[in-house]
Amino acid sequence: MKVSELMKGNVVTLKPDDTVTHAATLFARHNIGALPVCTPDGKLRGIVTDRDVVLRCVAGQYQPEETGVREIMTRGVSWVSPEDDVRAATHLMSAEQVRRLPVVEGGRVVGMITLGDIARKTAFDMEASRAFCDISTPRRKFS
């Protein structure tokens, strides 16, 4: 099965100059936990999660209404193509320890796929379970 068959289209995105307050408003309005950060022409520049808002902004004592998402976003984001196999997406989620991946086609964000999207498809329950276990296992940090 291809990613395009499970992904959600019409993805809500942010611009790098949008404020963290705006991001939080979109999280609440759309009941989502991650927003791709894109240029005006849809090219992926990063991703911001609700966790980033708490750990990188609020806990860092930045002012959400004055802080641009570019200051707290994760850069170098992994992504998948709509034509990729769903199993490849779960392997990437496991390797990167993420629950959400932007779907990029022609250099532009066209959707998002989440571990929840995959888990709801019983054909992939083992892959989703393994990915969840890998994502939830802390990586050892070496000094």
Phi and psi in radians as a Rosetta constraint file:
Dihedral C 1 N 2 CA 2 C 2 CIRCULARHARMONIC -1.560 0.35
Dihedral N 2 CA 2 C 2 N 3 CIRCULARHARMONIC 2.680 0.35
Dihedral C 2 N 3 CA 3 C 3 CIRCULARHARMONIC -0.954 0.35
Dihedral N 3 CA 3 C 3 N 4 CIRCULARHARMONIC -0.669 0.35
Dihedral C 3 N 4 CA 4 C 4 CIRCULARHARMONIC -1.026 0.35
Dihedral N 4 CA 4 C 4 N 5 CIRCULARHARMONIC -0.414 0.35
Dihedral C 4 N 5 CA 5 C 5 CIRCULARHARMONIC -1.395 0.35
Dihedral N 5 CA 5 C 5 N 6 CIRCULARHARMONIC -0.306 0.35
Dihedral C 5 N 6 CA 6 C 6 CIRCULARHARMONIC -2.040 0.35
Dihedral N 6 CA 6 C 6 N 7 CIRCULARHARMONIC -0.336 0.35
Dihedral C 6 N 7 CA 7 C 7 CIRCULARHARMONIC -1.180 0.35
Dihedral N 7 CA 7 C 7 N 8 CIRCULARHARMONIC 2.769 0.35
Dihedral C 7 N 8 CA 8 C 8 CIRCULARHARMONIC -1.717 0.35
Dihedral N 8 CA 8 C 8 N 9 CIRCULARHARMONIC 2.215 0.35
Dihedral C 8 N 9 CA 9 C 9 CIRCULARHARMONIC -1.537 0.35
Dihedral N 9 CA 9 C 9 N 10 CIRCULARHARMONIC -2.940 0.35
Dihedral C 9 N 10 CA 10 C 10 CIRCULARHARMONIC 0.873 0.35
Dihedral N 10 CA 10 C 10 N 11 CIRCULARHARMONIC 0.844 0.35
Dihedral C 10 N 11 CA 11 C 11 CIRCULARHARMONIC -1.227 0.35
Dihedral N 11 CA 11 C 11 N 12 CIRCULARHARMONIC 2.409 0.35
Dihedral C 11 N 12 CA 12 C 12 CIRCULARHARMONIC -1.440 0.35
Dihedral N 12 CA 12 C 12 N 13 CIRCULARHARMONIC 2.305 0.35
Dihedral C 12 N 13 CA 13 C 13 CIRCULARHARMONIC -2.237 0.35
Dihedral N 13 CA 13 C 13 N 14 CIRCULARHARMONIC 2.925 0.35
Dihedral C 13 N 14 CA 14 C 14 CIRCULARHARMONIC -2.078 0.35
Dihedral N 14 CA 14 C 14 N 15 CIRCULARHARMONIC 2.757 0.35
Dihedral C 14 N 15 CA 15 C 15 CIRCULARHARMONIC -1.722 0.35
Dihedral N 15 CA 15 C 15 N 16 CIRCULARHARMONIC 2.652 0.35
Dihedral C 15 N 16 CA 16 C 16 CIRCULARHARMONIC -0.962 0.35
Dihedral N 16 CA 16 C 16 N 17 CIRCULARHARMONIC -0.533 0.35
Dihedral C 16 N 17 CA 17 C 17 CIRCULARHARMONIC -1.502 0.35
Dihedral N 17 CA 17 C 17 N 18 CIRCULARHARMONIC -0.116 0.35
Dihedral C 17 N 18 CA 18 C 18 CIRCULARHARMONIC -1.074 0.35
Dihedral N 18 CA 18 C 18 N 19 CIRCULARHARMONIC 2.608 0.35
Dihedral C 18 N 19 CA 19 C 19 CIRCULARHARMONIC -1.438 0.35
Dihedral N 19 CA 19 C 19 N 20 CIRCULARHARMONIC 2.806 0.35
Dihedral C 19 N 20 CA 20 C 20 CIRCULARHARMONIC -1.113 0.35
Dihedral N 20 CA 20 C 20 N 21 CIRCULARHARMONIC -0.603 0.35
Dihedral C 20 N 21 CA 21 C 21 CIRCULARHARMONIC -1.048 0.35
Dihedral N 21 CA 21 C 21 N 22 CIRCULARHARMONIC -0.747 0.35
Dihedral C 21 N 22 CA 22 C 22 CIRCULARHARMONIC -1.092 0.35
Dihedral N 22 CA 22 C 22 N 23 CIRCULARHARMONIC -0.737 0.35
Dihedral C 22 N 23 CA 23 C 23 CIRCULARHARMONIC -1.041 0.35
Dihedral N 23 CA 23 C 23 N 24 CIRCULARHARMONIC -0.798 0.35
Dihedral C 23 N 24 CA 24 C 24 CIRCULARHARMONIC -1.080 0.35
Dihedral N 24 CA 24 C 24 N 25 CIRCULARHARMONIC -0.665 0.35
Dihedral C 24 N 25 CA 25 C 25 CIRCULARHARMONIC -1.091 0.35
Dihedral N 25 CA 25 C 25 N 26 CIRCULARHARMONIC -0.745 0.35
Dihedral C 25 N 26 CA 26 C 26 CIRCULARHARMONIC -1.181 0.35
Dihedral N 26 CA 26 C 26 N 27 CIRCULARHARMONIC -0.661 0.35
Dihedral C 26 N 27 CA 27 C 27 CIRCULARHARMONIC -0.997 0.35
Dihedral N 27 CA 27 C 27 N 28 CIRCULARHARMONIC -0.828 0.35
Dihedral C 27 N 28 CA 28 C 28 CIRCULARHARMONIC -1.197 0.35
Dihedral N 28 CA 28 C 28 N 29 CIRCULARHARMONIC -0.807 0.35
Dihedral C 28 N 29 CA 29 C 29 CIRCULARHARMONIC -1.073 0.35
Dihedral N 29 CA 29 C 29 N 30 CIRCULARHARMONIC -0.689 0.35
Dihedral C 29 N 30 CA 30 C 30 CIRCULARHARMONIC -1.808 0.35
Dihedral N 30 CA 30 C 30 N 31 CIRCULARHARMONIC 0.034 0.35
Dihedral C 30 N 31 CA 31 C 31 CIRCULARHARMONIC 0.912 0.35
Dihedral N 31 CA 31 C 31 N 32 CIRCULARHARMONIC 0.914 0.35
Dihedral C 31 N 32 CA 32 C 32 CIRCULARHARMONIC -2.245 0.35
Dihedral N 32 CA 32 C 32 N 33 CIRCULARHARMONIC 2.895 0.35
Dihedral C 32 N 33 CA 33 C 33 CIRCULARHARMONIC -2.109 0.35
Dihedral N 33 CA 33 C 33 N 34 CIRCULARHARMONIC 0.024 0.35
Dihedral C 33 N 34 CA 34 C 34 CIRCULARHARMONIC -2.606 0.35
Dihedral N 34 CA 34 C 34 N 35 CIRCULARHARMONIC 2.495 0.35
Dihedral C 34 N 35 CA 35 C 35 CIRCULARHARMONIC -2.330 0.35
Dihedral N 35 CA 35 C 35 N 36 CIRCULARHARMONIC 2.167 0.35
Dihedral C 35 N 36 CA 36 C 36 CIRCULARHARMONIC -1.168 0.35
Dihedral N 36 CA 36 C 36 N 37 CIRCULARHARMONIC 2.504 0.35
Dihedral C 36 N 37 CA 37 C 37 CIRCULARHARMONIC -1.827 0.35
Dihedral N 37 CA 37 C 37 N 38 CIRCULARHARMONIC 2.102 0.35
Dihedral C 37 N 38 CA 38 C 38 CIRCULARHARMONIC -2.251 0.35
Dihedral N 38 CA 38 C 38 N 39 CIRCULARHARMONIC 2.723 0.35
Dihedral C 38 N 39 CA 39 C 39 CIRCULARHARMONIC -1.261 0.35
Dihedral N 39 CA 39 C 39 N 40 CIRCULARHARMONIC 2.910 0.35
Dihedral C 39 N 40 CA 40 C 40 CIRCULARHARMONIC -0.999 0.35
Dihedral N 40 CA 40 C 40 N 41 CIRCULARHARMONIC -0.438 0.35
Dihedral C 40 N 41 CA 41 C 41 CIRCULARHARMONIC -1.607 0.35
Dihedral N 41 CA 41 C 41 N 42 CIRCULARHARMONIC 0.207 0.35
Dihedral C 41 N 42 CA 42 C 42 CIRCULARHARMONIC 1.581 0.35
Dihedral N 42 CA 42 C 42 N 43 CIRCULARHARMONIC 0.118 0.35
Dihedral C 42 N 43 CA 43 C 43 CIRCULARHARMONIC -1.390 0.35
Dihedral N 43 CA 43 C 43 N 44 CIRCULARHARMONIC 2.335 0.35
Dihedral C 43 N 44 CA 44 C 44 CIRCULARHARMONIC -1.224 0.35
Dihedral N 44 CA 44 C 44 N 45 CIRCULARHARMONIC 2.236 0.35
Dihedral C 44 N 45 CA 45 C 45 CIRCULARHARMONIC -2.051 0.35
Dihedral N 45 CA 45 C 45 N 46 CIRCULARHARMONIC -0.366 0.35
Dihedral C 45 N 46 CA 46 C 46 CIRCULARHARMONIC 3.071 0.35
Dihedral N 46 CA 46 C 46 N 47 CIRCULARHARMONIC -2.982 0.35
Dihedral C 46 N 47 CA 47 C 47 CIRCULARHARMONIC -2.546 0.35
Dihedral N 47 CA 47 C 47 N 48 CIRCULARHARMONIC 2.531 0.35
Dihedral C 47 N 48 CA 48 C 48 CIRCULARHARMONIC -2.150 0.35
Dihedral N 48 CA 48 C 48 N 49 CIRCULARHARMONIC 2.331 0.35
Dihedral C 48 N 49 CA 49 C 49 CIRCULARHARMONIC -1.975 0.35
Dihedral N 49 CA 49 C 49 N 50 CIRCULARHARMONIC 2.865 0.35
Dihedral C 49 N 50 CA 50 C 50 CIRCULARHARMONIC -1.056 0.35
Dihedral N 50 CA 50 C 50 N 51 CIRCULARHARMONIC -0.562 0.35
Dihedral C 50 N 51 CA 51 C 51 CIRCULARHARMONIC -1.153 0.35
Dihedral N 51 CA 51 C 51 N 52 CIRCULARHARMONIC -0.665 0.35
Dihedral C 51 N 52 CA 52 C 52 CIRCULARHARMONIC -1.047 0.35
Dihedral N 52 CA 52 C 52 N 53 CIRCULARHARMONIC -0.692 0.35
Dihedral C 52 N 53 CA 53 C 53 CIRCULARHARMONIC -1.031 0.35
Dihedral N 53 CA 53 C 53 N 54 CIRCULARHARMONIC -0.786 0.35
Dihedral C 53 N 54 CA 54 C 54 CIRCULARHARMONIC -1.260 0.35
Dihedral N 54 CA 54 C 54 N 55 CIRCULARHARMONIC -0.894 0.35
Dihedral C 54 N 55 CA 55 C 55 CIRCULARHARMONIC -1.387 0.35
Dihedral N 55 CA 55 C 55 N 56 CIRCULARHARMONIC -0.669 0.35
Dihedral C 55 N 56 CA 56 C 56 CIRCULARHARMONIC -1.632 0.35
Dihedral N 56 CA 56 C 56 N 57 CIRCULARHARMONIC -0.414 0.35
Dihedral C 56 N 57 CA 57 C 57 CIRCULARHARMONIC -1.851 0.35
Dihedral N 57 CA 57 C 57 N 58 CIRCULARHARMONIC -1.184 0.35
Dihedral C 57 N 58 CA 58 C 58 CIRCULARHARMONIC -1.093 0.35
Dihedral N 58 CA 58 C 58 N 59 CIRCULARHARMONIC -0.893 0.35
Dihedral C 58 N 59 CA 59 C 59 CIRCULARHARMONIC -1.168 0.35
Dihedral N 59 CA 59 C 59 N 60 CIRCULARHARMONIC -0.458 0.35
Dihedral C 59 N 60 CA 60 C 60 CIRCULARHARMONIC -1.420 0.35
Dihedral N 60 CA 60 C 60 N 61 CIRCULARHARMONIC 0.028 0.35
Dihedral C 60 N 61 CA 61 C 61 CIRCULARHARMONIC 1.075 0.35
Dihedral N 61 CA 61 C 61 N 62 CIRCULARHARMONIC 0.609 0.35
Dihedral C 61 N 62 CA 62 C 62 CIRCULARHARMONIC -1.554 0.35
Dihedral N 62 CA 62 C 62 N 63 CIRCULARHARMONIC 2.770 0.35
Dihedral C 62 N 63 CA 63 C 63 CIRCULARHARMONIC -1.604 0.35
Dihedral N 63 CA 63 C 63 N 64 CIRCULARHARMONIC 1.971 0.35
Dihedral C 63 N 64 CA 64 C 64 CIRCULARHARMONIC -0.981 0.35
Dihedral N 64 CA 64 C 64 N 65 CIRCULARHARMONIC -0.605 0.35
Dihedral C 64 N 65 CA 65 C 65 CIRCULARHARMONIC -1.331 0.35
Dihedral N 65 CA 65 C 65 N 66 CIRCULARHARMONIC -0.217 0.35
Dihedral C 65 N 66 CA 66 C 66 CIRCULARHARMONIC -1.981 0.35
Dihedral N 66 CA 66 C 66 N 67 CIRCULARHARMONIC -0.140 0.35
Dihedral C 66 N 67 CA 67 C 67 CIRCULARHARMONIC -1.721 0.35
Dihedral N 67 CA 67 C 67 N 68 CIRCULARHARMONIC 2.228 0.35
Dihedral C 67 N 68 CA 68 C 68 CIRCULARHARMONIC -1.358 0.35
Dihedral N 68 CA 68 C 68 N 69 CIRCULARHARMONIC 2.570 0.35
Dihedral C 68 N 69 CA 69 C 69 CIRCULARHARMONIC -1.085 0.35
Dihedral N 69 CA 69 C 69 N 70 CIRCULARHARMONIC -0.408 0.35
Dihedral C 69 N 70 CA 70 C 70 CIRCULARHARMONIC -1.058 0.35
Dihedral N 70 CA 70 C 70 N 71 CIRCULARHARMONIC -0.418 0.35
Dihedral C 70 N 71 CA 71 C 71 CIRCULARHARMONIC -1.374 0.35
Dihedral N 71 CA 71 C 71 N 72 CIRCULARHARMONIC -0.356 0.35
Dihedral C 71 N 72 CA 72 C 72 CIRCULARHARMONIC -2.105 0.35
Dihedral N 72 CA 72 C 72 N 73 CIRCULARHARMONIC -0.087 0.35
Dihedral C 72 N 73 CA 73 C 73 CIRCULARHARMONIC -1.257 0.35
Dihedral N 73 CA 73 C 73 N 74 CIRCULARHARMONIC 2.737 0.35
Dihedral C 73 N 74 CA 74 C 74 CIRCULARHARMONIC -1.530 0.35
Dihedral N 74 CA 74 C 74 N 75 CIRCULARHARMONIC 2.243 0.35
Dihedral C 74 N 75 CA 75 C 75 CIRCULARHARMONIC -1.711 0.35
Dihedral N 75 CA 75 C 75 N 76 CIRCULARHARMONIC 2.962 0.35
Dihedral C 75 N 76 CA 76 C 76 CIRCULARHARMONIC 1.091 0.35
Dihedral N 76 CA 76 C 76 N 77 CIRCULARHARMONIC 0.773 0.35
Dihedral C 76 N 77 CA 77 C 77 CIRCULARHARMONIC -1.299 0.35
Dihedral N 77 CA 77 C 77 N 78 CIRCULARHARMONIC 2.366 0.35
Dihedral C 77 N 78 CA 78 C 78 CIRCULARHARMONIC -1.288 0.35
Dihedral N 78 CA 78 C 78 N 79 CIRCULARHARMONIC 2.606 0.35
Dihedral C 78 N 79 CA 79 C 79 CIRCULARHARMONIC -2.627 0.35
Dihedral N 79 CA 79 C 79 N 80 CIRCULARHARMONIC 2.913 0.35
Dihedral C 79 N 80 CA 80 C 80 CIRCULARHARMONIC -2.210 0.35
Dihedral N 80 CA 80 C 80 N 81 CIRCULARHARMONIC 2.871 0.35
Dihedral C 80 N 81 CA 81 C 81 CIRCULARHARMONIC -1.684 0.35
Dihedral N 81 CA 81 C 81 N 82 CIRCULARHARMONIC 2.678 0.35
Dihedral C 81 N 82 CA 82 C 82 CIRCULARHARMONIC -1.050 0.35
Dihedral N 82 CA 82 C 82 N 83 CIRCULARHARMONIC -0.430 0.35
Dihedral C 82 N 83 CA 83 C 83 CIRCULARHARMONIC -1.503 0.35
Dihedral N 83 CA 83 C 83 N 84 CIRCULARHARMONIC -0.165 0.35
Dihedral C 83 N 84 CA 84 C 84 CIRCULARHARMONIC -1.163 0.35
Dihedral N 84 CA 84 C 84 N 85 CIRCULARHARMONIC 2.654 0.35
Dihedral C 84 N 85 CA 85 C 85 CIRCULARHARMONIC -1.281 0.35
Dihedral N 85 CA 85 C 85 N 86 CIRCULARHARMONIC 2.502 0.35
Dihedral C 85 N 86 CA 86 C 86 CIRCULARHARMONIC -1.023 0.35
Dihedral N 86 CA 86 C 86 N 87 CIRCULARHARMONIC -0.633 0.35
Dihedral C 86 N 87 CA 87 C 87 CIRCULARHARMONIC -1.092 0.35
Dihedral N 87 CA 87 C 87 N 88 CIRCULARHARMONIC -0.647 0.35
Dihedral C 87 N 88 CA 88 C 88 CIRCULARHARMONIC -1.109 0.35
Dihedral N 88 CA 88 C 88 N 89 CIRCULARHARMONIC -0.660 0.35
Dihedral C 88 N 89 CA 89 C 89 CIRCULARHARMONIC -1.125 0.35
Dihedral N 89 CA 89 C 89 N 90 CIRCULARHARMONIC -0.730 0.35
Dihedral C 89 N 90 CA 90 C 90 CIRCULARHARMONIC -1.153 0.35
Dihedral N 90 CA 90 C 90 N 91 CIRCULARHARMONIC -0.654 0.35
Dihedral C 90 N 91 CA 91 C 91 CIRCULARHARMONIC -1.124 0.35
Dihedral N 91 CA 91 C 91 N 92 CIRCULARHARMONIC -0.707 0.35
Dihedral C 91 N 92 CA 92 C 92 CIRCULARHARMONIC -1.158 0.35
Dihedral N 92 CA 92 C 92 N 93 CIRCULARHARMONIC -0.735 0.35
Dihedral C 92 N 93 CA 93 C 93 CIRCULARHARMONIC -1.026 0.35
Dihedral N 93 CA 93 C 93 N 94 CIRCULARHARMONIC -0.766 0.35
Dihedral C 93 N 94 CA 94 C 94 CIRCULARHARMONIC -1.061 0.35
Dihedral N 94 CA 94 C 94 N 95 CIRCULARHARMONIC -0.867 0.35
Dihedral C 94 N 95 CA 95 C 95 CIRCULARHARMONIC -1.100 0.35
Dihedral N 95 CA 95 C 95 N 96 CIRCULARHARMONIC -0.682 0.35
Dihedral C 95 N 96 CA 96 C 96 CIRCULARHARMONIC -1.608 0.35
Dihedral N 96 CA 96 C 96 N 97 CIRCULARHARMONIC -0.108 0.35
Dihedral C 96 N 97 CA 97 C 97 CIRCULARHARMONIC 0.945 0.35
Dihedral N 97 CA 97 C 97 N 98 CIRCULARHARMONIC 0.923 0.35
Dihedral C 97 N 98 CA 98 C 98 CIRCULARHARMONIC -2.250 0.35
Dihedral N 98 CA 98 C 98 N 99 CIRCULARHARMONIC 2.681 0.35
Dihedral C 98 N 99 CA 99 C 99 CIRCULARHARMONIC -1.790 0.35
Dihedral N 99 CA 99 C 99 N 100 CIRCULARHARMONIC -0.100 0.35
Dihedral C 99 N 100 CA 100 C 100 CIRCULARHARMONIC -2.438 0.35
Dihedral N 100 CA 100 C 100 N 101 CIRCULARHARMONIC 2.477 0.35
Dihedral C 100 N 101 CA 101 C 101 CIRCULARHARMONIC -2.335 0.35
Dihedral N 101 CA 101 C 101 N 102 CIRCULARHARMONIC 2.345 0.35
Dihedral C 101 N 102 CA 102 C 102 CIRCULARHARMONIC -1.186 0.35
Dihedral N 102 CA 102 C 102 N 103 CIRCULARHARMONIC 2.615 0.35
Dihedral C 102 N 103 CA 103 C 103 CIRCULARHARMONIC -1.904 0.35
Dihedral N 103 CA 103 C 103 N 104 CIRCULARHARMONIC 2.129 0.35
Dihedral C 103 N 104 CA 104 C 104 CIRCULARHARMONIC -2.093 0.35
Dihedral N 104 CA 104 C 104 N 105 CIRCULARHARMONIC 2.325 0.35
Dihedral C 104 N 105 CA 105 C 105 CIRCULARHARMONIC -2.396 0.35
Dihedral N 105 CA 105 C 105 N 106 CIRCULARHARMONIC 2.261 0.35
Dihedral C 105 N 106 CA 106 C 106 CIRCULARHARMONIC 1.053 0.35
Dihedral N 106 CA 106 C 106 N 107 CIRCULARHARMONIC 0.524 0.35
Dihedral C 106 N 107 CA 107 C 107 CIRCULARHARMONIC 1.433 0.35
Dihedral N 107 CA 107 C 107 N 108 CIRCULARHARMONIC -0.020 0.35
Dihedral C 107 N 108 CA 108 C 108 CIRCULARHARMONIC -2.065 0.35
Dihedral N 108 CA 108 C 108 N 109 CIRCULARHARMONIC 2.548 0.35
Dihedral C 108 N 109 CA 109 C 109 CIRCULARHARMONIC -1.265 0.35
Dihedral N 109 CA 109 C 109 N 110 CIRCULARHARMONIC 2.168 0.35
Dihedral C 109 N 110 CA 110 C 110 CIRCULARHARMONIC -2.075 0.35
Dihedral N 110 CA 110 C 110 N 111 CIRCULARHARMONIC -0.061 0.35
Dihedral C 110 N 111 CA 111 C 111 CIRCULARHARMONIC 3.086 0.35
Dihedral N 111 CA 111 C 111 N 112 CIRCULARHARMONIC -3.085 0.35
Dihedral C 111 N 112 CA 112 C 112 CIRCULARHARMONIC -2.393 0.35
Dihedral N 112 CA 112 C 112 N 113 CIRCULARHARMONIC 2.530 0.35
Dihedral C 112 N 113 CA 113 C 113 CIRCULARHARMONIC -2.208 0.35
Dihedral N 113 CA 113 C 113 N 114 CIRCULARHARMONIC 2.397 0.35
Dihedral C 113 N 114 CA 114 C 114 CIRCULARHARMONIC -2.100 0.35
Dihedral N 114 CA 114 C 114 N 115 CIRCULARHARMONIC 2.821 0.35
Dihedral C 114 N 115 CA 115 C 115 CIRCULARHARMONIC -1.043 0.35
Dihedral N 115 CA 115 C 115 N 116 CIRCULARHARMONIC -0.616 0.35
Dihedral C 115 N 116 CA 116 C 116 CIRCULARHARMONIC -1.094 0.35
Dihedral N 116 CA 116 C 116 N 117 CIRCULARHARMONIC -0.694 0.35
Dihedral C 116 N 117 CA 117 C 117 CIRCULARHARMONIC -1.024 0.35
Dihedral N 117 CA 117 C 117 N 118 CIRCULARHARMONIC -0.736 0.35
Dihedral C 117 N 118 CA 118 C 118 CIRCULARHARMONIC -1.261 0.35
Dihedral N 118 CA 118 C 118 N 119 CIRCULARHARMONIC -0.739 0.35
Dihedral C 118 N 119 CA 119 C 119 CIRCULARHARMONIC -1.110 0.35
Dihedral N 119 CA 119 C 119 N 120 CIRCULARHARMONIC -0.520 0.35
Dihedral C 119 N 120 CA 120 C 120 CIRCULARHARMONIC -1.248 0.35
Dihedral N 120 CA 120 C 120 N 121 CIRCULARHARMONIC -0.228 0.35
Dihedral C 120 N 121 CA 121 C 121 CIRCULARHARMONIC -1.698 0.35
Dihedral N 121 CA 121 C 121 N 122 CIRCULARHARMONIC 1.864 0.35
Dihedral C 121 N 122 CA 122 C 122 CIRCULARHARMONIC -1.029 0.35
Dihedral N 122 CA 122 C 122 N 123 CIRCULARHARMONIC -0.420 0.35
Dihedral C 122 N 123 CA 123 C 123 CIRCULARHARMONIC -1.101 0.35
Dihedral N 123 CA 123 C 123 N 124 CIRCULARHARMONIC -0.332 0.35
Dihedral C 123 N 124 CA 124 C 124 CIRCULARHARMONIC -2.061 0.35
Dihedral N 124 CA 124 C 124 N 125 CIRCULARHARMONIC 0.354 0.35
Dihedral C 124 N 125 CA 125 C 125 CIRCULARHARMONIC -1.120 0.35
Dihedral N 125 CA 125 C 125 N 126 CIRCULARHARMONIC -0.586 0.35
Dihedral C 125 N 126 CA 126 C 126 CIRCULARHARMONIC -1.214 0.35
Dihedral N 126 CA 126 C 126 N 127 CIRCULARHARMONIC -0.742 0.35
Dihedral C 126 N 127 CA 127 C 127 CIRCULARHARMONIC -1.111 0.35
Dihedral N 127 CA 127 C 127 N 128 CIRCULARHARMONIC -0.751 0.35
Dihedral C 127 N 128 CA 128 C 128 CIRCULARHARMONIC -1.135 0.35
Dihedral N 128 CA 128 C 128 N 129 CIRCULARHARMONIC -0.719 0.35
Dihedral C 128 N 129 CA 129 C 129 CIRCULARHARMONIC -1.098 0.35
Dihedral N 129 CA 129 C 129 N 130 CIRCULARHARMONIC -0.785 0.35
Dihedral C 129 N 130 CA 130 C 130 CIRCULARHARMONIC -1.121 0.35
Dihedral N 130 CA 130 C 130 N 131 CIRCULARHARMONIC -0.755 0.35
Dihedral C 130 N 131 CA 131 C 131 CIRCULARHARMONIC -1.090 0.35
Dihedral N 131 CA 131 C 131 N 132 CIRCULARHARMONIC -0.750 0.35
Dihedral C 131 N 132 CA 132 C 132 CIRCULARHARMONIC -1.066 0.35
Dihedral N 132 CA 132 C 132 N 133 CIRCULARHARMONIC -0.735 0.35
Dihedral C 132 N 133 CA 133 C 133 CIRCULARHARMONIC -1.096 0.35
Dihedral N 133 CA 133 C 133 N 134 CIRCULARHARMONIC -0.785 0.35
Dihedral C 133 N 134 CA 134 C 134 CIRCULARHARMONIC -1.126 0.35
Dihedral N 134 CA 134 C 134 N 135 CIRCULARHARMONIC -0.708 0.35
Dihedral C 134 N 135 CA 135 C 135 CIRCULARHARMONIC -1.151 0.35
Dihedral N 135 CA 135 C 135 N 136 CIRCULARHARMONIC -0.629 0.35
Dihedral C 135 N 136 CA 136 C 136 CIRCULARHARMONIC -1.455 0.35
Dihedral N 136 CA 136 C 136 N 137 CIRCULARHARMONIC -0.174 0.35
Dihedral C 136 N 137 CA 137 C 137 CIRCULARHARMONIC -1.538 0.35
Dihedral N 137 CA 137 C 137 N 138 CIRCULARHARMONIC 2.063 0.35
Dihedral C 137 N 138 CA 138 C 138 CIRCULARHARMONIC -1.077 0.35
Dihedral N 138 CA 138 C 138 N 139 CIRCULARHARMONIC 2.444 0.35
Dihedral C 138 N 139 CA 139 C 139 CIRCULARHARMONIC -1.444 0.35
Dihedral N 139 CA 139 C 139 N 140 CIRCULARHARMONIC 2.462 0.35
Dihedral C 139 N 140 CA 140 C 140 CIRCULARHARMONIC -1.285 0.35
Dihedral N 140 CA 140 C 140 N 141 CIRCULARHARMONIC 2.360 0.35
Dihedral C 140 N 141 CA 141 C 141 CIRCULARHARMONIC -1.818 0.35
Dihedral N 141 CA 141 C 141 N 142 CIRCULARHARMONIC 2.261 0.35
Dihedral C 141 N 142 CA 142 C 142 CIRCULARHARMONIC -1.781 0.35
Dihedral N 142 CA 142 C 142 N 143 CIRCULARHARMONIC 2.432 0.35
